[in-house]
Amino acid sequence: MGFSWNGVHTSELSVWAELQALPVSPEPKSKIQEIPGRSGFYNFSAFNSSNKVLVTDRLWEYRCGFEHRTRADLNRRAEIIRRLFALPSGILIADEWPEANIRWNGYITNRMDMTKRGLTLSEWTVIFRTQPYWEGYEEP
């Protein structure tokens, strides 16, 4: 599995990418208020101009890595990956999503620190924050 970021797929770079958790649905923005002097609470989540419960962005966390043979190979590939992620915003296409070519508008939310695992493996984590619904989707 893997992903495409701004039109470049991880397989084109010989990079493996493992999604840590599939964000199946966006998280609702909850506004719960306890009522003093009474049992229970009141849910203000849909108290807005559209009378709908609003949602937060989706987070996609990938653990990525690649194998390298020499220090020069590591440096060359790290530079290619740095260039790929240089633009913090773009289009994410996740391989794990059941429908083909669903495009998510988003941006990278974290600093990517590459760590070496043994002599020939380097890994890093990248977190994408995308809009709650994919491109072209009508909000419910």
C-alpha positions in Angstrom: 0.0 0.0 0.0 1.0 3.6 -0.2 -0.3 7.0 -1.3 0.2 9.7 -4.0 1.1 13.2 -3.0 0.8 15.9 -5.7 0.8 13.2 -8.4 3.8 11.2 -7.2 3.2 7.7 -5.8 5.4 6.2 -3.1 6.0 3.2 -5.3 7.7 5.4 -7.9 10.3 6.2 -5.2 10.6 2.6 -4.0 9.2 3.8 -0.7 6.9 1.7 1.4 4.1 3.5 3.3 1.9 2.0 5.9 -1.3 3.8 7.0 -1.4 3.7 10.8 -5.2 4.2 11.1 -7.8 4.6 8.3 -9.9 7.7 9.0 -13.2 6.2 7.9 -15.4 9.2 8.8 -14.6 12.7 10.0 -14.9 13.4 13.7 -17.9 15.5 14.7 -17.3 18.8 16.4 -19.1 18.3 19.7 -20.4 21.1 21.8 -21.8 19.6 25.0 -22.9 21.7 27.9 -23.8 20.4 31.3 -26.8 22.2 32.8 -26.3 23.4 36.4 -29.0 22.3 38.8 -30.4 19.6 36.5 -29.5 16.1 35.5 -27.9 15.6 32.1 -26.5 17.9 29.4 -27.5 19.8 26.3 -25.9 19.1 22.9 -25.3 22.3 21.0 -23.4 20.5 18.2 -26.0 21.4 15.6 -26.6 24.9 16.9 -25.4 26.9 13.9 -26.8 28.5 10.7 -27.1 25.2 8.8 -28.6 23.2 11.8 -26.1 20.4 11.0 -23.4 18.8 13.1 -20.1 20.1 11.7 -17.0 17.9 11.4 -13.2 18.3 11.8 -10.5 17.6 9.2 -9.3 14.0 8.7 -5.8 13.0 9.8 -3.8 10.4 7.8 -0.6 9.2 9.5 1.7 7.1 7.4 4.9 5.4 8.5 7.2 5.4 5.5 10.6 3.9 4.7 13.1 2.7 2.2 16.2 0.5 1.9 19.5 1.9 0.8 22.9 0.4 0.1 25.3 3.3 0.7 25.4 6.6 2.5 25.4 8.3 -1.0 22.2 6.4 -1.9 20.6 7.4 1.4 21.5 11.1 0.8 20.3 11.0 -2.8 16.9 9.4 -1.9 16.4 11.6 1.1 16.8 14.7 -1.2 14.2 13.3 -3.6 11.8 12.8 -0.8 12.5 16.2 0.6 11.6 17.8 -2.7 8.4 15.7 -3.0 7.2 17.1 0.4 8.6 20.6 0.0 5.2 22.0 -0.9 3.2 21.6 2.3 -0.2 21.6 0.6 -1.5 19.5 -2.2 -3.6 16.5 -3.3 -3.5 13.2 -1.4 -4.8 9.9 -3.0 -4.7 7.1 -0.4 -4.4 3.5 -1.7 -6.4 2.2 1.2 -9.6 4.0 0.3 -12.1 1.6 -1.3 -13.0 3.8 -4.2 -10.4 4.5 -6.8 -8.8 7.9 -7.2 -10.6 9.8 -4.4 -8.7 13.0 -4.0 -8.3 14.8 -0.7 -7.2 18.4 -0.5 -4.8 18.8 2.4 -1.4 19.7 3.8 1.4 18.1 5.8 1.2 18.8 9.5 4.4 17.5 10.9 8.2 17.8 10.6 9.6 14.6 9.0 12.6 13.3 10.8 14.2 10.4 9.0 15.7 7.8 11.4 18.0 4.9 10.4 17.0 1.4 11.4 20.1 -0.8 11.2 22.5 -0.3 8.3 20.2 -0.3 5.3 16.7 0.9 6.4 15.5 4.5 7.0 12.0 5.4 8.3 10.0 8.5 8.9 6.4 9.5 9.7 4.3 11.9 7.7 0.9 13.2 8.8 -1.5 14.7 6.4 -4.5 16.9 7.5 -7.2 16.8 4.8 -10.6 18.3 4.4 -13.3 16.2 5.9 -14.9 15.2 2.5 -13.1 14.3 -0.7 -13.1 16.5 -3.7 -16.5 16.7 -5.4 -18.3 15.1 -2.5 -21.6 16.8 -1.4 -21.7 17.3 2.4 -24.6 15.3 4.0 
